[in-house]
Amino acid sequence: MNWYLTVLKKYAEFNGRARRTEYWMFALFNILICFAALILGLILMKASIGLGIFLYVLLGLYSLATLLPGLAVVVRRLHDTDKSGWMILICLVPFIGGLILLIMMLLDSTPGTNQYGPNPKLA
């Protein structure tokens, strides 16, 4: 949970580097929160309680609130592998772009200091 909160504290910080753990823990908690909200929303809508739609509105607001920190952690993760943050735009290439970005998120850190700062593993 600390990794998730760390990303939220660095809300719009696009400079520096982010470890794999920081990125993947943020992604995991985002997926778990969204999945839980979707399941709860489906249950509430099946029970014909008006809260289901309200929950989906809250999920939309949550998604908007975590959009900027999510982009920032992806850019910092790309910096950690010594790639420009603009490489995030590769996901706009149909079919293969998202896969290439996923592979870049799986790569290990550049050892030592790179042009984006010191290795966060050593800090």
N, C-alpha and C positions, 0 to 999 in steps of 0.2 A: 504494500500500500504506500510505503514511503516513496517508491519510484514514481508512482502515479501522482502523488502530491508534489513531488519535485518538478515534474513537467508542468503542472498547473501553476506553480510558483514562478516558473520561467515562462510566463504566459506568451509573450511575444518576443522572446529572445532568440534571434536567428543567428547570432554569432556564437562561436565556440564549437564544442564537440559534445556528442552524447554517446554513451556506451550502448552496446547491444541490449544489455539488461534494462536500461532506462527506456529504450524504445519499445521493446517487446512487453515489458510489464505494463506500460501505458496502453499498448494495443490490447493486451489481455483484459485489463480492467474495463476498457471501453466496450469490448465485445461482451463481457459478462453483464455489465450494466444494461446495455441495449437489449441483450437477449432476455434478461429478467423482466425488463419493462415490456417487451413484446409479449412474452408469455402471460404476464399479469394482465396486460391489456386485452388479450384474447379471452382469458378467463372472465374478466369483468364484462366484456361485450357479450359473451355467451350467456351470462347470468342476467343480461339486459339491464345492467346498471350503467347509468350515464357516465360513470367514472372512467370507462374504457377509452372513450374519445379524449377526455381530459388528460389521461395518461399518455396518449399518443401525442398530444400537443406538448406536454412536458418533455417527452422524448425528443421531439423536434427542437425544442429550445435547448435541451442538453446537447444535442448534436451541433447546434450553432455555437454554443458556448465553448465546446471543445474543438471546434474546427481550427482556430488559430493556434492553440497549443499543439494540436496534432501536426499541423504543417511545420511549426517551429521545430518540433522534435525530429521530424523526418529530415529537415534541412541540416540540423546539427548532427544527425546520424550520418548523412552523406558527407559532411565535413570530416567526421571521424575516419572515414575511409579515403580521405584526401580527394574528394570529388566536390565540384561546385554544387551549391544548393539549387541551382537552376536545373540540375539533372532530374529534379522532381517532375519536370514537364514531360519526361519520357513516358510517363504513365498515360499521356494523351494519345500515344501511338496505339491504334486498335490492336487487340489480341496480345501482342508481344510486349507492349510497354509496361504493363502492370507486372508481368513476370520478371522483366529485367530489373524493375525497381525492387521487387521482392528479393531477388538475388543480391542486389546491392545492400539491402537491409540485413542480410545474413552474413555479409563479409566481416572479417575481423578488423579491428582497429589498425591504423597505420602505426607501427611502433615508433615511440619517441614523439618529438614535436613535429608537427607539420605546419603548413601555412595558416591553419585555422586555430592553432594553439597547442598547448601541451596535451599529452595523452591523459584522458580522464581516469584510466585504470591506475595510473601511477600517483594520482592525487589523493 
